[in-house]
Amino acid sequence: MAEEIRIIPGGSLVSGPLTPGMTRKTAVAEEKVWMGEVRTDGGAMSGWHHHGEHTTYGYIIEGKARVEFGTGGSASLEGSAGDFFVVPPHTVHREGNPGVEEQVLAVIRIGEGPPVINVDGPEA
């Protein structure tokens, strides 16, 4: 018999992997998949991190998002509510909210190993 379809109520999410500046909540944590919600206060920036072997797929539900990456953190991209983003495996980055209102993201990570690895920053 096939597995049954599940609904994960938003109110049942549990604390997810920690990175300073962000609040992650886990909806699903299974072999090779992490799915959850990420919230960042207005004007806040996360710490530097990467997602190991995981590819991260996201959707900006509310607010604005800024991602810094590249040599010494020299590159950046910004998106707004309704935009999607992809972060490749091992890409050191930090995420921020350039707006004043809370940012809300829906995120799915597919890969193996720990879904979040905090680091000091990208190589210079």
N, CA, C and O of each residue as an XYZ file, in Angstrom:
496
protein
N       0.832     -1.179      0.000
C       0.000      0.000      0.000
C       0.877      1.242      0.000
O       1.880      1.294      0.712
N       0.516      2.220     -0.774
C       1.271      3.472     -0.858
C       1.086      4.284      0.417
O       0.097      4.129      1.133
N       2.060      5.154      0.686
C       1.931      6.056      1.832
C       0.769      7.007      1.605
O       0.408      7.312      0.468
N       0.194      7.468      2.696
C      -0.937      8.380      2.602
C      -0.465      9.823      2.509
O       0.618     10.164      2.984
N      -1.274     10.657      1.900
C      -1.010     12.091      1.821
C      -1.116     12.667      3.221
O      -1.961     12.253      4.014
N      -0.250     13.628      3.518
C      -0.235     14.254      4.846
C      -0.450     15.757      4.722
O      -0.078     16.367      3.719
N      -1.039     16.333      5.725
C      -1.098     17.782      5.900
C      -0.291     18.080      7.154
O      -0.472     17.421      8.178
N       0.589     19.056      7.088
C       1.351     19.486      8.251
C       0.818     20.861      8.626
O       1.155     21.840      7.961
N       0.002     20.968      9.662
C      -0.546     22.275     10.043
C       0.568     23.259     10.393
O       1.535     22.898     11.064
N       0.427     24.493      9.939
C       1.440     25.514     10.209
C       1.736     25.680     11.686
O       2.872     25.971     12.061
N       0.734     25.498     12.529
C       0.932     25.645     13.964
C       1.684     24.498     14.607
O       2.012     24.568     15.792
N       1.968     23.430     13.848
C       2.666     22.278     14.422
C       4.158     22.258     14.088
O       4.853     21.309     14.450
N       4.662     23.286     13.405
C       6.079     23.315     13.061
C       6.927     23.402     14.322
O       6.522     24.010     15.313
N       8.111     22.788     14.277
C       9.025     22.788     15.417
C      10.292     23.557     15.062
O      10.582     23.769     13.884
N      11.042     23.975     16.072
C      12.273     24.729     15.839
C      13.182     23.975     14.887
O      13.342     22.758     14.987
N      13.776     24.718     13.959
C      14.656     24.126     12.970
C      16.106     24.469     13.236
O      16.436     24.995     14.299
N      16.985     24.175     12.272
C      18.411     24.476     12.422
C      18.621     25.960     12.713
O      17.937     26.814     12.150
N      19.565     26.256     13.589
C      19.787     27.631     14.020
C      20.903     28.309     13.243
O      21.973     27.737     13.032
N      20.634     29.536     12.822
C      21.632     30.444     12.277
C      21.303     31.799     12.880
O      20.150     32.225     12.812
N      22.272     32.494     13.470
C      21.970     33.798     14.068
C      21.264     34.720     13.077
O      21.655     34.803     11.912
N      20.213     35.420     13.547
C      19.489     36.376     12.719
C      18.261     35.814     12.034
O      17.489     36.573     11.447
N      18.055     34.499     12.089
C      16.923     33.866     11.409
C      16.195     32.949     12.375
O      16.780     32.434     13.328
N      14.916     32.754     12.116
C      14.138     31.751     12.842
C      13.654     30.737     11.827
O      12.870     31.067     10.936
N      14.117     29.500     11.958
C      13.684     28.423     11.070
C      12.737     27.513     11.835
O      12.967     27.204     13.005
N      11.677     27.087     11.171
C      10.757     26.105     11.741
C      10.638     24.951     10.758
O      10.500     25.159      9.552
N      10.690     23.751     11.278
C      10.682     22.537     10.467
C       9.272     21.984     10.308
O       8.553     21.788     11.287
N       8.890     21.736      9.055
C       7.641     21.039      8.753
C       7.944     19.568      8.481
O       7.230     18.682      8.952
N       9.017     19.313      7.711
C       9.410     17.949      7.350
C      10.925     17.841      7.447
O      11.648     18.683      6.916
N      11.400     16.810      8.122
C      12.827     16.492      8.173
C      12.934     14.986      7.977
O      12.807     14.211      8.925
N      13.168     14.589      6.742
C      13.265     13.182      6.383
C      14.580     12.957      5.657
O      15.293     13.908      5.338
N      14.898     11.696      5.397
C      16.116     11.400      4.672
C      16.127     12.164      3.351
O      15.220     12.005      2.534
N      17.140     12.985      3.143
C      17.386     13.759      1.923
C      16.444     14.941      1.702
O      16.535     15.590      0.659
N      15.533     15.251      2.649
C      14.620     16.390      2.469
C      14.437     17.143      3.784
O      14.195     16.535      4.827
N      14.554     18.464      3.727
C      14.146     19.339      4.829
C      13.215     20.377      4.224
O      13.522     20.961      3.185
N      12.077     20.609      4.872
C      11.132     21.610      4.389
C      10.650     22.403      5.588
O      10.353     21.846      6.645
N      10.576     23.713      5.407
C      10.110     24.518      6.520
C       9.909     25.969      6.161
O       9.857     26.357      4.994
N       9.798     26.755      7.217
C       9.548     28.183      7.116
C      10.730     28.916      7.718
O      11.296     28.482      8.721
N      11.102     30.039      7.095
C      12.179     30.873      7.614
C      11.628     32.288      7.769
O      10.997     32.824      6.858
N      11.875     32.882      8.933
C      11.437     34.257      9.200
C      12.643     35.095      9.609
O      13.503     34.648     10.367
N      12.687     36.320      9.091
C      13.755     37.251      9.427
C      13.136     38.616      9.672
O      12.351     39.101      8.858
N      13.488     39.235     10.791
C      12.968     40.563     11.109
C      13.475     41.608     10.113
O      14.518     41.433      9.483
N      12.718     42.691      9.986
C      13.123     43.793      9.113
C      14.497     44.315      9.485
O      14.786     44.520     10.664
N      15.345     44.530      8.491
C      16.684     45.060      8.699
C      17.694     44.056      9.224
O      18.866     44.399      9.383
N      17.279     42.822      9.498
C      18.190     41.819     10.067
C      18.947     41.068      8.974
O      18.479     40.950      7.842
N      20.124     40.565      9.338
C      20.953     39.779      8.431
C      21.376     38.524      9.177
O      21.745     38.595     10.349
N      21.328     37.375      8.510
C      21.734     36.125      9.155
C      23.253     36.060      9.266
O      23.972     36.901      8.728
N      23.714     35.049      9.971
C      25.129     34.731      9.965
C      25.480     33.990      8.677
O      24.594     33.525      7.959
N      26.775     33.884      8.389
C      27.240     33.155      7.210
C      27.011     31.667      7.424
O      27.207     31.156      8.526
N      26.599     30.981      6.381
C      26.342     29.550      6.452
C      26.280     28.964      5.046
O      26.284     29.695      4.056
N      26.222     27.637      4.973
C      25.931     26.950      3.711
C      25.091     25.725      4.057
O      24.873     25.423      5.230
N      24.630     25.035      3.042
C      23.714     23.925      3.262
C      24.318     22.581      2.865
O      23.606     21.662      2.461
N      25.651     22.480      2.987
C      26.324     21.213      2.731
C      25.964     20.654      1.367
O      26.040     21.363      0.364
N      25.575     19.392      1.324
C      25.231     18.699      0.074
C      23.837     19.041     -0.441
O      23.428     18.541     -1.489
N      23.109     19.878      0.273
C      21.733     20.203     -0.109
C      21.649     21.329     -1.151
O      22.405     22.299     -1.094
N      20.735     21.183     -2.084
C      20.296     22.297     -2.923
C      19.080     22.871     -2.218
O      18.191     22.129     -1.800
N      19.038     24.196     -2.084
C      17.936     24.866     -1.400
C      17.054     25.557     -2.425
O      17.535     26.291     -3.288
N      15.752     25.307     -2.315
C      14.755     25.937     -3.183
C      13.836     26.751     -2.283
O      13.353     26.245     -1.270
N      13.592     27.998     -2.641
C      12.770     28.828     -1.777
C      11.795     29.701     -2.529
O      11.913     29.926     -3.734
N      10.817     30.189     -1.766
C       9.783     31.081     -2.276
C       9.576     32.177     -1.240
O       9.395     31.893     -0.056
N       9.604     33.416     -1.682
C       9.406     34.546     -0.782
C       7.899     34.782     -0.649
O       7.245     35.222     -1.595
N       7.360     34.486      0.530
C       5.933     34.639      0.773
C       5.604     36.090      1.110
O       4.666     36.666      0.560
N       6.384     36.675      2.018
C       6.158     38.061      2.445
C       7.490     38.778      2.548
O       8.507     38.186      2.912
N       7.469     40.070      2.221
C       8.643     40.911      2.416
C       9.641     40.834      1.280
O       9.324     40.440      0.158
N      10.858     41.225      1.617
C      11.972     41.252      0.669
C      13.088     40.380      1.201
O      13.186     40.145      2.405
N      13.930     39.901      0.298
C      15.067     39.068      0.693
C      16.318     39.514     -0.053
O      16.265     39.855     -1.235
N      17.431     39.505      0.649
C      18.739     39.806      0.059
C      19.656     38.654      0.425
O      19.687     38.217      1.575
N      20.404     38.163     -0.558
C      21.372     37.091     -0.330
C      22.733     37.602     -0.755
O      22.899     38.082     -1.876
N      23.715     37.501      0.141
C      25.098     37.881     -0.162
C      25.924     36.612     -0.246
O      25.732     35.690      0.548
N      26.852     36.556     -1.211
C      27.641     35.349     -1.456
C      28.865     35.753     -2.272
O      29.131     36.943     -2.447
N      29.592     34.792     -2.759
C      30.741     35.067     -3.625
C      32.008     35.350     -2.826
O      31.996     35.340     -1.596
N      33.094     35.602     -3.539
C      34.393     35.857     -2.928
C      34.293     37.021     -1.958
O      33.961     38.140     -2.350
N      34.580     36.755     -0.694
C      34.516     37.796      0.322
C      33.126     38.388      0.511
O      32.991     39.452      1.115
N      32.093     37.723      0.008
C      30.732     38.237      0.123
C      30.438     39.384     -0.821
O      29.577     40.221     -0.550
N      31.170     39.418     -1.950
C      31.106     40.563     -2.866
C      29.890     40.582     -3.786
O      29.611     41.616     -4.392
N      29.161     39.485     -3.913
C      27.995     39.435     -4.806
C      26.715     39.433     -3.977
O      26.708     38.979     -2.833
N      25.638     39.941     -4.558
C      24.356     39.909     -3.860
C      23.208     39.916     -4.864
O      23.347     40.374     -5.998
N      22.069     39.392     -4.411
C      20.830     39.401     -5.188
C      19.695     39.766     -4.244
O      19.752     39.473     -3.050
N      18.657     40.411     -4.787
C      17.482     40.735     -3.983
C      16.224     40.259     -4.683
O      16.145     40.260     -5.911
N      15.239     39.850     -3.889
C      13.948     39.429     -4.408
C      12.845     39.937     -3.506
O      13.094     40.402     -2.394
N      11.621     39.840     -4.002
C      10.446     40.303     -3.260
C       9.391     39.207     -3.237
O       9.527     38.178     -3.898
N       8.336     39.449     -2.463
C       7.230     38.494     -2.365
C       6.810     38.052     -3.758
O       6.630     38.877     -4.654
N       6.656     36.735     -3.934
C       6.285     36.156     -5.216
C       7.461     35.621     -6.008
O       7.264     34.909     -6.993
N       8.707     35.952     -5.592
C       9.904     35.468     -6.280
C      10.360     34.132     -5.693
O      10.124     33.846     -4.520
N      11.010     33.326     -6.520
C      11.604     32.056     -6.133
C      13.124     32.209     -6.152
O      13.646     33.114     -6.804
N      13.843     31.329     -5.437
C      15.309     31.351     -5.482
C      15.855     29.938     -5.320
O      15.179     29.046     -4.808
N      17.100     29.755     -5.771
C      17.805     28.476     -5.660
C      19.211     28.761     -5.146
O      19.905     29.632     -5.671
N      19.630     28.025     -4.117
C      20.986     28.132     -3.576
C      21.664     26.781     -3.788
O      21.225     25.780     -3.221
N      22.743     26.732     -4.607
C      23.438     25.468     -4.859
C      24.147     24.935     -3.605
O      24.418     25.696     -2.675
N      24.446     23.638     -3.581
C      25.176     23.048     -2.454
C      26.502     23.768     -2.198
O      27.144     24.258     -3.127
N      26.897     23.825     -0.939
C      28.187     24.371     -0.475
C      28.380     25.852     -0.763
O      29.496     26.347     -0.601
N      27.371     26.571     -1.173
C      27.512     27.998     -1.462
C      27.415     28.781     -0.155
O      26.339     28.893      0.432
N      28.549     29.323      0.293
C      28.557     30.118      1.524
C      27.812     31.420      1.238
O      28.088     32.109      0.256
N      26.864     31.740      2.118
C      26.037     32.929      1.915
C      25.447     33.380      3.242
O      25.537     32.688      4.256
N      24.843     34.554      3.204
C      24.027     35.012      4.313
C      22.817     35.704      3.724
O      22.879     36.321      2.660
N      21.714     35.584      4.445
C      20.450     36.120      3.961
C      20.022     37.259      4.852
O      20.254     37.245      6.060
N      19.397     38.241      4.244
C      18.927     39.368      5.025
C      17.586     39.849      4.562
O      17.060     39.423      3.534
N      17.050     40.744      5.345
C      15.776     41.363      5.050
C      16.014     42.862      4.926
O      16.121     43.554      5.939
N      16.100     43.377      3.694
C      16.357     44.806      3.522
C      15.125     45.673      3.805
O      15.224     46.899      3.828
N      13.987     45.052      4.017
C      12.757     45.792      4.294
C      12.580     46.081      5.774
O      13.452     45.773      6.585
N      11.453     46.670      6.117
C      11.148     46.972      7.514
C      10.175     45.956      8.107
O      10.123     45.788      9.326
N       9.408     45.279      7.259
C       8.449     44.281      7.729
C       9.103     42.903      7.739
O      10.066     42.663      7.011
N       8.582     42.005      8.559
C       9.119     40.654      8.645
C       9.103     39.955      7.285
O       8.159     40.100      6.508
N      10.148     39.208      7.017
C      10.257     38.408      5.802
C       9.845     36.978      6.142
O      10.223     36.450      7.188
N       9.068     36.353      5.254
C       8.658     34.968      5.447
C       8.983     34.190      4.176
O       8.570     34.570      3.081
N       9.726     33.099      4.334
C      10.126     32.256      3.211
C       9.620     30.835      3.424
O       9.566     30.353      4.556
N       9.251     30.172      2.345
C       9.021     28.726      2.355
C      10.248     28.107      1.704
O      10.655     28.531      0.622
N      10.847     27.102      2.355
C      12.118     26.558      1.894
C      12.071     25.034      1.857
O      11.528     24.392      2.755
N      12.651     24.469      0.799
C      12.840     23.022      0.684
C      14.305     22.774      0.377
O      14.878     23.408     -0.509
N      14.916     21.844      1.115
C      16.307     21.452      0.866
C      16.318     19.985      0.512
O      15.708     19.162      1.194
N      17.021     19.664     -0.568
C      17.129     18.275     -1.001
C      18.604     17.914     -1.064
O      19.378     18.560     -1.770
N      18.986     16.896     -0.337
C      20.377     16.467     -0.301
C      20.625     15.577      0.888
O      19.683     15.096      1.518
N      21.887     15.353      1.203
C      22.252     14.484      2.313
C      23.099     15.250      3.307
O      23.709     16.266      2.972
N      23.132     14.749      4.547
C      23.938     15.365      5.588
C      23.191     16.481      6.290
O      21.991     16.655      6.079
N      23.896     17.245      7.129
C      23.237     18.321      7.864
C      22.719     19.395      6.898
O      23.415     19.753      5.948
N      21.505     19.913      7.133
C      20.939     20.896      6.208
C      21.491     22.306      6.381
O      21.315     23.144      5.497
N      22.162     22.587      7.514
C      22.715     23.923      7.754
C      24.065     23.781      8.434
O      24.199     23.065      9.426
N      25.078     24.478      7.888
C      26.410     24.493      8.483
C      26.830     25.950      8.610
O      27.069     26.617      7.603
N      26.924     26.452      9.851
C      27.313     27.835     10.098
C      28.832     27.959      9.970
O      29.573     27.092     10.433
N      29.288     29.048      9.336
C      30.713     29.281      9.096
C      31.048     30.731      9.421
O      30.152     31.542      9.651
N      32.359     31.061      9.440
C      32.791     32.428      9.737
C      32.530     33.383      8.576
O      32.332     34.577      8.800
N      32.527     32.884      7.345
C      32.301     33.734      6.191
C      32.890     33.107      4.947
O      33.553     32.073      5.026
N      32.657     33.724      3.794
C      33.218     33.179      2.539
C      34.709     33.482      2.451
O      35.218     34.385      3.115
N      35.390     32.714      1.626
C      36.821     32.943      1.420
C      37.033     34.282      0.747
O      36.236     34.710     -0.088
N      38.113     34.931      1.121
C      38.431     36.266      0.558
C      39.013     36.126     -0.827
O      39.342     37.128     -1.462
